Amino acid sequence: MVRMRLYGWIAERFGWRERSLEFEGTIEDLLRSLNIELVELVSRGRVMVAVNHSLERDLGRRVSGDDIIAVLPTFSGG
């Protein structure tokens, strides 16, 4: 099962923090399957996606099995 985690204002906005899903496909397909505007937020640079604790810019990357997908607010620092 793929584990999907939302953090910060994203979790508050969509009303959940973690879900386990039977899924095999691309990150984009996963985000779209949730019927929320996460793909658009990623495209506009408002949120970032990490797969197994590494930031991932390619929404075409395939995920399945025990992958952990996190959706995080953008951050900056110095």
N, CA, C and O atoms as a Tripos MOL2 file, in Angstrom:
@<TRIPOS>MOLECULE
protein
  312   311    78     0     0
PROTEIN
NO_CHARGES

@<TRIPOS>ATOM
      1 N           0.8420   -1.1860    0.0000 N.3       1 MET1
      2 CA          0.0000    0.0000    0.0000 C.3       1 MET1
      3 C           0.8850    1.2460    0.0000 C.2       1 MET1
      4 O           1.8490    1.3370    0.7590 O.2       1 MET1
      5 N           0.5460    2.1860   -0.8490 N.am      2 VAL2
      6 CA          1.2230    3.4730   -0.8840 C.3       2 VAL2
      7 C           0.7030    4.3020    0.2920 C.2       2 VAL2
      8 O          -0.5020    4.3630    0.5360 O.2       2 VAL2
      9 N           1.6200    4.9360    1.0120 N.am      3 ARG3
     10 CA          1.2090    5.8270    2.0950 C.3       3 ARG3
     11 C           1.3480    7.2680    1.6170 C.2       3 ARG3
     12 O           2.4110    7.6850    1.1580 O.2       3 ARG3
     13 N           0.2710    8.0090    1.7320 N.am      4 MET4
     14 CA          0.2100    9.4010    1.3020 C.3       4 MET4
     15 C           0.0910   10.2690    2.5370 C.2       4 MET4
     16 O          -0.7990   10.0630    3.3610 O.2       4 MET4
     17 N           0.9920   11.2490    2.6730 N.am      5 ARG5
     18 CA          0.9870   12.1330    3.8350 C.3       5 ARG5
     19 C           0.9290   13.5880    3.3820 C.2       5 ARG5
     20 O           1.6290   13.9960    2.4550 O.2       5 ARG5
     21 N           0.0820   14.3580    4.0550 N.am      6 LEU6
     22 CA         -0.0020   15.7950    3.8050 C.3       6 LEU6
     23 C           0.4990   16.5180    5.0520 C.2       6 LEU6
     24 O           0.2600   16.0730    6.1740 O.2       6 LEU6
     25 N           1.1960   17.6340    4.8500 N.am      7 TYR7
     26 CA          1.7770   18.3760    5.9620 C.3       7 TYR7
     27 C           1.3360   19.8350    5.9580 C.2       7 TYR7
     28 O           0.9710   20.3870    4.9200 O.2       7 TYR7
     29 N           1.3780   20.4510    7.1470 N.am      8 GLY8
     30 CA          1.1250   21.8840    7.3010 C.3       8 GLY8
     31 C          -0.2480   22.3130    6.8240 C.2       8 GLY8
     32 O          -1.2500   21.6340    7.0470 O.2       8 GLY8
     33 N          -0.2650   23.4680    6.1570 N.am      9 TRP9
     34 CA         -1.5350   24.0360    5.7180 C.3       9 TRP9
     35 C          -2.2370   23.1420    4.7040 C.2       9 TRP9
     36 O          -3.4550   23.2270    4.5430 O.2       9 TRP9
     37 N          -1.4880   22.2910    4.0230 N.am     10 ILE10
     38 CA         -2.0930   21.3940    3.0280 C.3      10 ILE10
     39 C          -3.0200   20.4010    3.7280 C.2      10 ILE10
     40 O          -4.1440   20.1800    3.2770 O.2      10 ILE10
     41 N          -2.5560   19.8020    4.8270 N.am     11 ALA11
     42 CA         -3.3890   18.8670    5.5960 C.3      11 ALA11
     43 C          -4.6210   19.5730    6.1450 C.2      11 ALA11
     44 O          -5.7220   19.0220    6.1200 O.2      11 ALA11
     45 N          -4.4360   20.7870    6.6360 N.am     12 GLU12
     46 CA         -5.5750   21.5380    7.1720 C.3      12 GLU12
     47 C          -6.5830   21.8460    6.0730 C.2      12 GLU12
     48 O          -7.7920   21.7440    6.2840 O.2      12 GLU12
     49 N          -6.0880   22.2160    4.9170 N.am     13 ARG13
     50 CA         -6.9730   22.5770    3.7990 C.3      13 ARG13
     51 C          -7.8020   21.3920    3.3190 C.2      13 ARG13
     52 O          -8.9830   21.5490    3.0080 O.2      13 ARG13
     53 N          -7.1890   20.1920    3.2550 N.am     14 PHE14
     54 CA         -7.8890   19.0350    2.7120 C.3      14 PHE14
     55 C          -8.4990   18.1310    3.7700 C.2      14 PHE14
     56 O          -9.2070   17.1800    3.4390 O.2      14 PHE14
     57 N          -8.2290   18.4190    5.0510 N.am     15 GLY15
     58 CA         -8.9200   17.7280    6.1320 C.3      15 GLY15
     59 C          -8.4020   16.3410    6.4840 C.2      15 GLY15
     60 O          -9.1010   15.5760    7.1480 O.2      15 GLY15
     61 N          -7.2000   16.0040    6.0570 N.am     16 TRP16
     62 CA         -6.6070   14.7270    6.4430 C.3      16 TRP16
     63 C          -5.0890   14.8340    6.3820 C.2      16 TRP16
     64 O          -4.5410   15.6960    5.6950 O.2      16 TRP16
     65 N          -4.4150   13.9360    7.1190 N.am     17 ARG17
     66 CA         -2.9540   13.9590    7.1830 C.3      17 ARG17
     67 C          -2.3130   12.7230    6.5490 C.2      17 ARG17
     68 O          -1.2390   12.8160    5.9560 O.2      17 ARG17
     69 N          -2.9570   11.5870    6.6710 N.am     18 GLU18
     70 CA         -2.3440   10.3750    6.1190 C.3      18 GLU18
     71 C          -3.4160    9.4120    5.6390 C.2      18 GLU18
     72 O          -4.4620    9.2450    6.2670 O.2      18 GLU18
     73 N          -3.1220    8.7830    4.5030 N.am     19 ARG19
     74 CA         -3.9900    7.7390    3.9410 C.3      19 ARG19
     75 C          -3.1140    6.6430    3.3570 C.2      19 ARG19
     76 O          -2.0370    6.9100    2.8240 O.2      19 ARG19
     77 N          -3.5820    5.4170    3.4620 N.am     20 SER20
     78 CA         -2.9400    4.2830    2.7990 C.3      20 SER20
     79 C          -3.8330    3.8790    1.6450 C.2      20 SER20
     80 O          -5.0410    3.7070    1.8070 O.2      20 SER20
     81 N          -3.2230    3.7280    0.4690 N.am     21 LEU21
     82 CA         -4.0040    3.4830   -0.7370 C.3      21 LEU21
     83 C          -3.4120    2.3370   -1.5450 C.2      21 LEU21
     84 O          -2.1930    2.2160   -1.6640 O.2      21 LEU21
     85 N          -4.2750    1.5030   -2.0960 N.am     22 GLU22
     86 CA         -3.8460    0.5250   -3.0870 C.3      22 GLU22
     87 C          -3.6660    1.2910   -4.3780 C.2      22 GLU22
     88 O          -4.6480    1.7250   -4.9810 O.2      22 GLU22
     89 N          -2.4330    1.4650   -4.8130 N.am     23 PHE23
     90 CA         -2.1930    2.2890   -5.9930 C.3      23 PHE23
     91 C          -0.9040    1.8640   -6.6700 C.2      23 PHE23
     92 O           0.0730    1.5000   -6.0170 O.2      23 PHE23
     93 N          -0.9230    1.9180   -7.9980 N.am     24 GLU24
     94 CA          0.2750    1.7480   -8.7970 C.3      24 GLU24
     95 C           0.1260    2.6520  -10.0110 C.2      24 GLU24
     96 O          -0.8110    2.4920  -10.7940 O.2      24 GLU24
     97 N           1.0260    3.5840  -10.1710 N.am     25 GLY25
     98 CA          0.9650    4.5270  -11.2780 C.3      25 GLY25
     99 C           1.8910    5.6890  -11.0080 C.2      25 GLY25
    100 O           2.8240    5.5760  -10.2130 O.2      25 GLY25
    101 N           1.6360    6.8160  -11.6730 N.am     26 THR26
    102 CA          2.5030    7.9790  -11.5130 C.3      26 THR26
    103 C           2.0460    8.8340  -10.3330 C.2      26 THR26
    104 O           0.9200    8.7170   -9.8500 O.2      26 THR26
    105 N           2.9510    9.6900   -9.8910 N.am     27 ILE27
    106 CA          2.5990   10.6310   -8.8240 C.3      27 ILE27
    107 C           1.4280   11.4920   -9.2750 C.2      27 ILE27
    108 O           0.4920   11.7190   -8.5090 O.2      27 ILE27
    109 N           1.4760   11.9720  -10.5140 N.am     28 GLU28
    110 CA          0.3820   12.8000  -11.0220 C.3      28 GLU28
    111 C          -0.9450   12.0520  -10.9890 C.2      28 GLU28
    112 O          -1.9600   12.6140  -10.5770 O.2      28 GLU28
    113 N          -0.9480   10.7990  -11.4140 N.am     29 ASP29
    114 CA         -2.1830   10.0000  -11.3760 C.3      29 ASP29
    115 C          -2.6930    9.8550   -9.9420 C.2      29 ASP29
    116 O          -3.8950    9.9370   -9.6940 O.2      29 ASP29
    117 N          -1.7760    9.6400   -9.0080 N.am     30 LEU30
    118 CA         -2.1610    9.5020   -7.6000 C.3      30 LEU30
    119 C          -2.8030   10.7840   -7.0970 C.2      30 LEU30
    120 O          -3.8650   10.7440   -6.4760 O.2      30 LEU30
    121 N          -2.1680   11.9220   -7.3600 N.am     31 LEU31
    122 CA         -2.7240   13.1980   -6.9050 C.3      31 LEU31
    123 C          -4.0880   13.4580   -7.5290 C.2      31 LEU31
    124 O          -5.0140   13.9000   -6.8490 O.2      31 LEU31
    125 N          -4.2110   13.1840   -8.8170 N.am     32 ARG32
    126 CA         -5.5000   13.3940   -9.5010 C.3      32 ARG32
    127 C          -6.5790   12.4520   -8.9700 C.2      32 ARG32
    128 O          -7.7480   12.8310   -8.9020 O.2      32 ARG32
    129 N          -6.2050   11.2370   -8.5940 N.am     33 SER33
    130 CA         -7.1950   10.2630   -8.1100 C.3      33 SER33
    131 C          -7.8360   10.6940   -6.8000 C.2      33 SER33
    132 O          -8.9080   10.2070   -6.4400 O.2      33 SER33
    133 N          -7.1890   11.6000   -6.0920 N.am     34 LEU34
    134 CA         -7.7250   12.0720   -4.8170 C.3      34 LEU34
    135 C          -8.7670   13.1710   -4.9960 C.2      34 LEU34
    136 O          -9.3530   13.6400   -4.0200 O.2      34 LEU34
    137 N          -8.9990   13.5850   -6.2560 N.am     35 ASN35
    138 CA        -10.0010   14.6060   -6.5790 C.3      35 ASN35
    139 C          -9.7760   15.9110   -5.8400 C.2      35 ASN35
    140 O         -10.7240   16.5490   -5.3810 O.2      35 ASN35
    141 N          -8.5370   16.2960   -5.7290 N.am     36 ILE36
    142 CA         -8.1950   17.5740   -5.1210 C.3      36 ILE36
    143 C          -7.1940   18.2640   -6.0200 C.2      36 ILE36
    144 O          -6.6150   17.6310   -6.9020 O.2      36 ILE36
    145 N          -6.9840   19.5460   -5.8130 N.am     37 GLU37
    146 CA         -6.1740   20.3160   -6.7550 C.3      37 GLU37
    147 C          -4.6760   20.2540   -6.4870 C.2      37 GLU37
    148 O          -3.9610   21.2080   -6.7920 O.2      37 GLU37
    149 N          -4.1950   19.1750   -5.9370 N.am     38 LEU38
    150 CA         -2.7730   19.0750   -5.6120 C.3      38 LEU38
    151 C          -1.8640   19.1860   -6.8300 C.2      38 LEU38
    152 O          -0.7880   19.7760   -6.7320 O.2      38 LEU38
    153 N          -2.2590   18.6430   -7.9620 N.am     39 VAL39
    154 CA         -1.4190   18.7250   -9.1650 C.3      39 VAL39
    155 C          -1.2050   20.1890   -9.5430 C.2      39 VAL39
    156 O          -0.0900   20.5870   -9.8810 O.2      39 VAL39
    157 N          -2.2580   20.9820   -9.4890 N.am     40 GLU40
    158 CA         -2.1380   22.3880   -9.8290 C.3      40 GLU40
    159 C          -1.2610   23.1310   -8.8210 C.2      40 GLU40
    160 O          -0.4780   23.9990   -9.2070 O.2      40 GLU40
    161 N          -1.3850   22.8010   -7.5400 N.am     41 LEU41
    162 CA         -0.5490   23.4420   -6.5270 C.3      41 LEU41
    163 C           0.9260   23.1090   -6.7290 C.2      41 LEU41
    164 O           1.7880   23.9680   -6.5470 O.2      41 LEU41
    165 N           1.2170   21.8680   -7.1040 N.am     42 VAL42
    166 CA          2.5980   21.4710   -7.3910 C.3      42 VAL42
    167 C           3.0970   22.2150   -8.6240 C.2      42 VAL42
    168 O           4.2120   22.7360   -8.6220 O.2      42 VAL42
    169 N           2.2920   22.2690   -9.6680 N.am     43 SER43
    170 CA          2.6800   22.9310  -10.9150 C.3      43 SER43
    171 C           2.9820   24.4080  -10.7060 C.2      43 SER43
    172 O           3.8680   24.9640  -11.3550 O.2      43 SER43
    173 N           2.2410   25.0450   -9.7980 N.am     44 ARG44
    174 CA          2.4550   26.4710   -9.5280 C.3      44 ARG44
    175 C           3.5550   26.7090   -8.4980 C.2      44 ARG44
    176 O           3.8470   27.8580   -8.1650 O.2      44 ARG44
    177 N           4.1690   25.6410   -7.9900 N.am     45 GLY45
    178 CA          5.2460   25.7920   -7.0320 C.3      45 GLY45
    179 C           4.8070   26.1120   -5.6210 C.2      45 GLY45
    180 O           5.6220   26.5330   -4.7990 O.2      45 GLY45
    181 N           3.5280   25.9200   -5.3260 N.am     46 ARG46
    182 CA          3.0120   26.2020   -3.9850 C.3      46 ARG46
    183 C           3.2960   25.0770   -3.0090 C.2      46 ARG46
    184 O           3.3920   25.3040   -1.8030 O.2      46 ARG46
    185 N           3.4320   23.8540   -3.5300 N.am     47 VAL47
    186 CA          3.7470   22.6930   -2.6890 C.3      47 VAL47
    187 C           4.7930   21.8380   -3.3870 C.2      47 VAL47
    188 O           5.0030   21.9460   -4.5950 O.2      47 VAL47
    189 N           5.4410   20.9890   -2.6070 N.am     48 MET48
    190 CA          6.4510   20.0730   -3.1290 C.3      48 MET48
    191 C           6.0370   18.6470   -2.7930 C.2      48 MET48
    192 O           5.2660   18.4080   -1.8640 O.2      48 MET48
    193 N           6.5650   17.7120   -3.5670 N.am     49 VAL49
    194 CA          6.2950   16.2970   -3.3480 C.3      49 VAL49
    195 C           7.6090   15.5870   -3.0480 C.2      49 VAL49
    196 O           8.6250   15.8300   -3.6990 O.2      49 VAL49
    197 N           7.5730   14.7070   -2.0540 N.am     50 ALA50
    198 CA          8.7230   13.8560   -1.7450 C.3      50 ALA50
    199 C           8.2750   12.4020   -1.8480 C.2      50 ALA50
    200 O           7.1620   12.0480   -1.4590 O.2      50 ALA50
    201 N           9.1600   11.5770   -2.3760 N.am     51 VAL51
    202 CA          8.9090   10.1390   -2.4440 C.3      51 VAL51
    203 C          10.0070    9.4550   -1.6500 C.2      51 VAL51
    204 O          11.1930    9.5990   -1.9490 O.2      51 VAL51
    205 N           9.6000    8.7150   -0.6460 N.am     52 ASN52
    206 CA         10.5530    8.0170    0.2220 C.3      52 ASN52
    207 C          11.6300    8.9630    0.7510 C.2      52 ASN52
    208 O          12.8200    8.6490    0.7380 O.2      52 ASN52
    209 N          11.1810   10.1240    1.2130 N.am     53 HIS53
    210 CA         12.0210   11.1110    1.8950 C.3      53 HIS53
    211 C          12.9610   11.8900    0.9790 C.2      53 HIS53
    212 O          13.8790   12.5460    1.4720 O.2      53 HIS53
    213 N          12.7590   11.8380   -0.3440 N.am     54 SER54
    214 CA         13.5600   12.6190   -1.2900 C.3      54 SER54
    215 C          12.6320   13.4600   -2.1510 C.2      54 SER54
    216 O          11.6610   12.9530   -2.7120 O.2      54 SER54
    217 N          12.9390   14.7600   -2.2520 N.am     55 LEU55
    218 CA         12.1030   15.6280   -3.0830 C.3      55 LEU55
    219 C          12.0850   15.1250   -4.5150 C.2      55 LEU55
    220 O          13.1060   14.6960   -5.0520 O.2      55 LEU55
    221 N          10.9100   15.1850   -5.1220 N.am     56 GLU56
    222 CA         10.7210   14.6700   -6.4790 C.3      56 GLU56
    223 C          10.0120   15.7240   -7.3200 C.2      56 GLU56
    224 O           8.9050   16.1430   -6.9830 O.2      56 GLU56
    225 N          10.6330   16.1510   -8.3990 N.am     57 ARG57
    226 CA         10.0220   17.1450   -9.2960 C.3      57 ARG57
    227 C           9.2690   16.5000  -10.4550 C.2      57 ARG57
    228 O           8.4240   17.1420  -11.0790 O.2      57 ARG57
    229 N           9.5660   15.2510  -10.7450 N.am     58 ASP58
    230 CA          8.9700   14.5610  -11.8830 C.3      58 ASP58
    231 C           7.6680   13.8800  -11.4570 C.2      58 ASP58
    232 O           7.6880   12.8200  -10.8320 O.2      58 ASP58
    233 N           6.5400   14.4980  -11.8010 N.am     59 LEU59
    234 CA          5.2470   13.9160  -11.4540 C.3      59 LEU59
    235 C           4.9450   12.6690  -12.2620 C.2      59 LEU59
    236 O           3.9650   11.9760  -11.9920 O.2      59 LEU59
    237 N           5.7830   12.3750  -13.2590 N.am     60 GLY60
    238 CA          5.6330   11.1580  -14.0530 C.3      60 GLY60
    239 C           6.3030    9.9530  -13.4160 C.2      60 GLY60
    240 O           6.2090    8.8450  -13.9440 O.2      60 GLY60
    241 N           6.9740   10.1510  -12.2970 N.am     61 ARG61
    242 CA          7.6210    9.0230  -11.6050 C.3      61 ARG61
    243 C           6.5650    8.0450  -11.1270 C.2      61 ARG61
    244 O           5.5280    8.4420  -10.5950 O.2      61 ARG61
    245 N           6.8370    6.7710  -11.3200 N.am     62 ARG62
    246 CA          5.9040    5.7270  -10.8930 C.3      62 ARG62
    247 C           6.1080    5.4120   -9.4170 C.2      62 ARG62
    248 O           7.2360    5.3680   -8.9260 O.2      62 ARG62
    249 N           5.0060    5.1960   -8.7230 N.am     63 VAL63
    250 CA          5.0280    4.8170   -7.3180 C.3      63 VAL63
    251 C           4.1370    3.6080   -7.1190 C.2      63 VAL63
    252 O           3.1630    3.4070   -7.8450 O.2      63 VAL63
    253 N           4.4850    2.8020   -6.1200 N.am     64 SER64
    254 CA          3.6860    1.6150   -5.8070 C.3      64 SER64
    255 C           4.2310    0.9940   -4.5320 C.2      64 SER64
    256 O           5.1810    1.4990   -3.9340 O.2      64 SER64
    257 N           3.6200   -0.1020   -4.1290 N.am     65 GLY65
    258 CA          4.1210   -0.8790   -2.9950 C.3      65 GLY65
    259 C           4.2200   -0.0930   -1.7130 C.2      65 GLY65
    260 O           3.2380    0.4980   -1.2630 O.2      65 GLY65
    261 N           5.3980   -0.0810   -1.1210 N.am     66 ASP66
    262 CA          5.6080    0.5620    0.1750 C.3      66 ASP66
    263 C           6.0960    2.0020    0.0580 C.2      66 ASP66
    264 O           6.6390    2.5400    1.0230 O.2      66 ASP66
    265 N           5.9190    2.6360   -1.0880 N.am     67 ASP67
    266 CA          6.3590    4.0170   -1.2390 C.3      67 ASP67
    267 C           5.5960    4.9450   -0.2970 C.2      67 ASP67
    268 O           4.4150    4.7440   -0.0160 O.2      67 ASP67
    269 N           6.3010    5.9610    0.1790 N.am     68 ILE68
    270 CA          5.7030    7.0010    1.0050 C.3      68 ILE68
    271 C           5.7660    8.2920    0.2010 C.2      68 ILE68
    272 O           6.8440    8.7410   -0.1890 O.2      68 ILE68
    273 N           4.6060    8.8800   -0.0410 N.am     69 ILE69
    274 CA          4.5230   10.1160   -0.8020 C.3      69 ILE69
    275 C           4.0850   11.2070    0.1610 C.2      69 ILE69
    276 O           3.0250   11.1150    0.7800 O.2      69 ILE69
    277 N           4.9080   12.2380    0.2800 N.am     70 ALA70
    278 CA          4.5970   13.3590    1.1610 C.3      70 ALA70
    279 C           4.3710   14.6070    0.3240 C.2      70 ALA70
    280 O           5.0890   14.8620   -0.6430 O.2      70 ALA70
    281 N           3.3650   15.3780    0.7070 N.am     71 VAL71
    282 CA          3.1010   16.6540    0.0590 C.3      71 VAL71
    283 C           3.3550   17.7250    1.1130 C.2      71 VAL71
    284 O           2.7050   17.7670    2.1570 O.2      71 VAL71
    285 N           4.3270   18.5930    0.8030 N.am     72 LEU72
    286 CA          4.8310   19.5630    1.7690 C.3      72 LEU72
    287 C           4.6560   20.9900    1.2700 C.2      72 LEU72
    288 O           4.7260   21.2390    0.0660 O.2      72 LEU72
    289 N           4.4280   21.9290    2.1850 N.am     73 PRO73
    290 CA          4.4630   23.3310    1.7870 C.3      73 PRO73
    291 C           5.8820   23.6870    1.3320 C.2      73 PRO73
    292 O           6.8530   23.1090    1.8190 O.2      73 PRO73
    293 N           6.0010   24.6220    0.4140 N.am     74 THR74
    294 CA          7.3280   25.0690    0.0150 C.3      74 THR74
    295 C           8.0230   25.7030    1.2040 C.2      74 THR74
    296 O           7.3720   26.2190    2.1130 O.2      74 THR74
    297 N           9.3290   25.6640    1.1930 N.am     75 PHE75
    298 CA         10.0970   26.2670    2.2770 C.3      75 PHE75
    299 C          11.3370   26.9160    1.7100 C.2      75 PHE75
    300 O          11.7660   26.6050    0.5990 O.2      75 PHE75
    301 N          11.8990   27.8060    2.4690 N.am     76 SER76
    302 CA         13.1390   28.4480    2.0750 C.3      76 SER76
    303 C          13.9340   28.7230    3.3420 C.2      76 SER76
    304 O          13.4080   28.6570    4.4520 O.2      76 SER76
    305 N          15.1500   29.0180    3.1620 N.am     77 GLY77
    306 CA         15.9740   29.2950    4.3220 C.3      77 GLY77
    307 C          17.3910   29.5790    3.8980 C.2      77 GLY77
    308 O          17.7280   29.5720    2.7140 O.2      77 GLY77
    309 N          18.1920   29.8250    4.8750 N.am     78 GLY78
    310 CA         19.5590   30.1520    4.5180 C.3      78 GLY78
    311 C          20.5220   29.6490    5.5630 C.2      78 GLY78
    312 O          21.7310   29.8360    5.4290 O.2      78 GLY78
@<TRIPOS>BOND
     1     1     2 1
     2     2     3 1
     3     3     4 2
     4     3     5 am
     5     5     6 1
     6     6     7 1
     7     7     8 2
     8     7     9 am
     9     9    10 1
    10    10    11 1
    11    11    12 2
    12    11    13 am
    13    13    14 1
    14    14    15 1
    15    15    16 2
    16    15    17 am
    17    17    18 1
    18    18    19 1
    19    19    20 2
    20    19    21 am
    21    21    22 1
    22    22    23 1
    23    23    24 2
    24    23    25 am
    25    25    26 1
    26    26    27 1
    27    27    28 2
    28    27    29 am
    29    29    30 1
    30    30    31 1
    31    31    32 2
    32    31    33 am
    33    33    34 1
    34    34    35 1
    35    35    36 2
    36    35    37 am
    37    37    38 1
    38    38    39 1
    39    39    40 2
    40    39    41 am
    41    41    42 1
    42    42    43 1
    43    43    44 2
    44    43    45 am
    45    45    46 1
    46    46    47 1
    47    47    48 2
    48    47    49 am
    49    49    50 1
    50    50    51 1
    51    51    52 2
    52    51    53 am
    53    53    54 1
    54    54    55 1
    55    55    56 2
    56    55    57 am
    57    57    58 1
    58    58    59 1
    59    59    60 2
    60    59    61 am
    61    61    62 1
    62    62    63 1
    63    63    64 2
    64    63    65 am
    65    65    66 1
    66    66    67 1
    67    67    68 2
    68    67    69 am
    69    69    70 1
    70    70    71 1
    71    71    72 2
    72    71    73 am
    73    73    74 1
    74    74    75 1
    75    75    76 2
    76    75    77 am
    77    77    78 1
    78    78    79 1
    79    79    80 2
    80    79    81 am
    81    81    82 1
    82    82    83 1
    83    83    84 2
    84    83    85 am
    85    85    86 1
    86    86    87 1
    87    87    88 2
    88    87    89 am
    89    89    90 1
    90    90    91 1
    91    91    92 2
    92    91    93 am
    93    93    94 1
    94    94    95 1
    95    95    96 2
    96    95    97 am
    97    97    98 1
    98    98    99 1
    99    99   100 2
   100    99   101 am
   101   101   102 1
   102   102   103 1
   103   103   104 2
   104   103   105 am
   105   105   106 1
   106   106   107 1
   107   107   108 2
   108   107   109 am
   109   109   110 1
   110   110   111 1
   111   111   112 2
   112   111   113 am
   113   113   114 1
   114   114   115 1
   115   115   116 2
   116   115   117 am
   117   117   118 1
   118   118   119 1
   119   119   120 2
   120   119   121 am
   121   121   122 1
   122   122   123 1
   123   123   124 2
   124   123   125 am
   125   125   126 1
   126   126   127 1
   127   127   128 2
   128   127   129 am
   129   129   130 1
   130   130   131 1
   131   131   132 2
   132   131   133 am
   133   133   134 1
   134   134   135 1
   135   135   136 2
   136   135   137 am
   137   137   138 1
   138   138   139 1
   139   139   140 2
   140   139   141 am
   141   141   142 1
   142   142   143 1
   143   143   144 2
   144   143   145 am
   145   145   146 1
   146   146   147 1
   147   147   148 2
   148   147   149 am
   149   149   150 1
   150   150   151 1
   151   151   152 2
   152   151   153 am
   153   153   154 1
   154   154   155 1
   155   155   156 2
   156   155   157 am
   157   157   158 1
   158   158   159 1
   159   159   160 2
   160   159   161 am
   161   161   162 1
   162   162   163 1
   163   163   164 2
   164   163   165 am
   165   165   166 1
   166   166   167 1
   167   167   168 2
   168   167   169 am
   169   169   170 1
   170   170   171 1
   171   171   172 2
   172   171   173 am
   173   173   174 1
   174   174   175 1
   175   175   176 2
   176   175   177 am
   177   177   178 1
   178   178   179 1
   179   179   180 2
   180   179   181 am
   181   181   182 1
   182   182   183 1
   183   183   184 2
   184   183   185 am
   185   185   186 1
   186   186   187 1
   187   187   188 2
   188   187   189 am
   189   189   190 1
   190   190   191 1
   191   191   192 2
   192   191   193 am
   193   193   194 1
   194   194   195 1
   195   195   196 2
   196   195   197 am
   197   197   198 1
   198   198   199 1
   199   199   200 2
   200   199   201 am
   201   201   202 1
   202   202   203 1
   203   203   204 2
   204   203   205 am
   205   205   206 1
   206   206   207 1
   207   207   208 2
   208   207   209 am
   209   209   210 1
   210   210   211 1
   211   211   212 2
   212   211   213 am
   213   213   214 1
   214   214   215 1
   215   215   216 2
   216   215   217 am
   217   217   218 1
   218   218   219 1
   219   219   220 2
   220   219   221 am
   221   221   222 1
   222   222   223 1
   223   223   224 2
   224   223   225 am
   225   225   226 1
   226   226   227 1
   227   227   228 2
   228   227   229 am
   229   229   230 1
   230   230   231 1
   231   231   232 2
   232   231   233 am
   233   233   234 1
   234   234   235 1
   235   235   236 2
   236   235   237 am
   237   237   238 1
   238   238   239 1
   239   239   240 2
   240   239   241 am
   241   241   242 1
   242   242   243 1
   243   243   244 2
   244   243   245 am
   245   245   246 1
   246   246   247 1
   247   247   248 2
   248   247   249 am
   249   249   250 1
   250   250   251 1
   251   251   252 2
   252   251   253 am
   253   253   254 1
   254   254   255 1
   255   255   256 2
   256   255   257 am
   257   257   258 1
   258   258   259 1
   259   259   260 2
   260   259   261 am
   261   261   262 1
   262   262   263 1
   263   263   264 2
   264   263   265 am
   265   265   266 1
   266   266   267 1
   267   267   268 2
   268   267   269 am
   269   269   270 1
   270   270   271 1
   271   271   272 2
   272   271   273 am
   273   273   274 1
   274   274   275 1
   275   275   276 2
   276   275   277 am
   277   277   278 1
   278   278   279 1
   279   279   280 2
   280   279   281 am
   281   281   282 1
   282   282   283 1
   283   283   284 2
   284   283   285 am
   285   285   286 1
   286   286   287 1
   287   287   288 2
   288   287   289 am
   289   289   290 1
   290   290   291 1
   291   291   292 2
   292   291   293 am
   293   293   294 1
   294   294   295 1
   295   295   296 2
   296   295   297 am
   297   297   298 1
   298   298   299 1
   299   299   300 2
   300   299   301 am
   301   301   302 1
   302   302   303 1
   303   303   304 2
   304   303   305 am
   305   305   306 1
   306   306   307 1
   307   307   308 2
   308   307   309 am
   309   309   310 1
   310   310   311 1
   311   311   312 2
@<TRIPOS>SUBSTRUCTURE
     1 MET1         2 RESIDUE 1 A MET
     2 VAL2         6 RESIDUE 1 A VAL
     3 ARG3        10 RESIDUE 1 A ARG
     4 MET4        14 RESIDUE 1 A MET
     5 ARG5        18 RESIDUE 1 A ARG
     6 LEU6        22 RESIDUE 1 A LEU
     7 TYR7        26 RESIDUE 1 A TYR
     8 GLY8        30 RESIDUE 1 A GLY
     9 TRP9        34 RESIDUE 1 A TRP
    10 ILE10       38 RESIDUE 1 A ILE
    11 ALA11       42 RESIDUE 1 A ALA
    12 GLU12       46 RESIDUE 1 A GLU
    13 ARG13       50 RESIDUE 1 A ARG
    14 PHE14       54 RESIDUE 1 A PHE
    15 GLY15       58 RESIDUE 1 A GLY
    16 TRP16       62 RESIDUE 1 A TRP
    17 ARG17       66 RESIDUE 1 A ARG
    18 GLU18       70 RESIDUE 1 A GLU
    19 ARG19       74 RESIDUE 1 A ARG
    20 SER20       78 RESIDUE 1 A SER
    21 LEU21       82 RESIDUE 1 A LEU
    22 GLU22       86 RESIDUE 1 A GLU
    23 PHE23       90 RESIDUE 1 A PHE
    24 GLU24       94 RESIDUE 1 A GLU
    25 GLY25       98 RESIDUE 1 A GLY
    26 THR26      102 RESIDUE 1 A THR
    27 ILE27      106 RESIDUE 1 A ILE
    28 GLU28      110 RESIDUE 1 A GLU
    29 ASP29      114 RESIDUE 1 A ASP
    30 LEU30      118 RESIDUE 1 A LEU
    31 LEU31      122 RESIDUE 1 A LEU
    32 ARG32      126 RESIDUE 1 A ARG
    33 SER33      130 RESIDUE 1 A SER
    34 LEU34      134 RESIDUE 1 A LEU
    35 ASN35      138 RESIDUE 1 A ASN
    36 ILE36      142 RESIDUE 1 A ILE
    37 GLU37      146 RESIDUE 1 A GLU
    38 LEU38      150 RESIDUE 1 A LEU
    39 VAL39      154 RESIDUE 1 A VAL
    40 GLU40      158 RESIDUE 1 A GLU
    41 LEU41      162 RESIDUE 1 A LEU
    42 VAL42      166 RESIDUE 1 A VAL
    43 SER43      170 RESIDUE 1 A SER
    44 ARG44      174 RESIDUE 1 A ARG
    45 GLY45      178 RESIDUE 1 A GLY
    46 ARG46      182 RESIDUE 1 A ARG
    47 VAL47      186 RESIDUE 1 A VAL
    48 MET48      190 RESIDUE 1 A MET
    49 VAL49      194 RESIDUE 1 A VAL
    50 ALA50      198 RESIDUE 1 A ALA
    51 VAL51      202 RESIDUE 1 A VAL
    52 ASN52      206 RESIDUE 1 A ASN
    53 HIS53      210 RESIDUE 1 A HIS
    54 SER54      214 RESIDUE 1 A SER
    55 LEU55      218 RESIDUE 1 A LEU
    56 GLU56      222 RESIDUE 1 A GLU
    57 ARG57      226 RESIDUE 1 A ARG
    58 ASP58      230 RESIDUE 1 A ASP
    59 LEU59      234 RESIDUE 1 A LEU
    60 GLY60      238 RESIDUE 1 A GLY
    61 ARG61      242 RESIDUE 1 A ARG
    62 ARG62      246 RESIDUE 1 A ARG
    63 VAL63      250 RESIDUE 1 A VAL
    64 SER64      254 RESIDUE 1 A SER
    65 GLY65      258 RESIDUE 1 A GLY
    66 ASP66      262 RESIDUE 1 A ASP
    67 ASP67      266 RESIDUE 1 A ASP
    68 ILE68      270 RESIDUE 1 A ILE
    69 ILE69      274 RESIDUE 1 A ILE
    70 ALA70      278 RESIDUE 1 A ALA
    71 VAL71      282 RESIDUE 1 A VAL
    72 LEU72      286 RESIDUE 1 A LEU
    73 PRO73      290 RESIDUE 1 A PRO
    74 THR74      294 RESIDUE 1 A THR
    75 PHE75      298 RESIDUE 1 A PHE
    76 SER76      302 RESIDUE 1 A SER
    77 GLY77      306 RESIDUE 1 A GLY
    78 GLY78      310 RESIDUE 1 A GLY
